[in-house]
Amino acid sequence: MDDVLDGHVAAYNGQNLYDYDNNIQLNWYPRRVMGLMGNAKSILELGLGHGFTTALFSEHFERHLVLDASRAVIENFKNRFPYCRAEIIETHFEDFVTDEKFDLVVFGFIRSMWMTPWR
């Protein structure tokens, strides 16, 4: 999937000015969610981003599916978190269709192509 979103991979490769702040925030956020969701067994996560949330959620939930439209971001994530057991599907959120039900759906810090100024 060739996508304009691939151009944002540099923000997630661990060499960003805001990595320290992102690390703190993105490690706190999933722990807070997991603490509030008690007995939830499945999660659908929209977007990989830095991967901190995905890595932590995959250790907590029995079923963890992640959607991301950027092949570059997916490959970056797999290189940084090679042992993560989440299932990752390369797709735009709007194109994903399933009958599967999830106990929890999360999306945070999503950058949409509709939020990007037209060039």
HELIX and SHEET records of a PDB file:
HELIX    1   1 VAL A    4  TYR A   12  5                                   9    
HELIX    2   2 ASP A   19  LEU A   36  1                                  18    
HELIX    3   3 PHE A   52  HIS A   60  1                                   9    
HELIX    4   4 ARG A   71  ARG A   80  1                                  10    
HELIX    5   5 PHE A   93  ASP A   95  5                                   3    
SHEET    1   A 4 GLU A  87  GLU A  90  0                                        
SHEET    2   A 4 ARG A  63  ASP A  68  1                                        
SHEET    3   A 4 SER A  42  LEU A  46  1                                        
SHEET    4   A 4 LEU A 104  VAL A 106  1                                        
END                                                                             
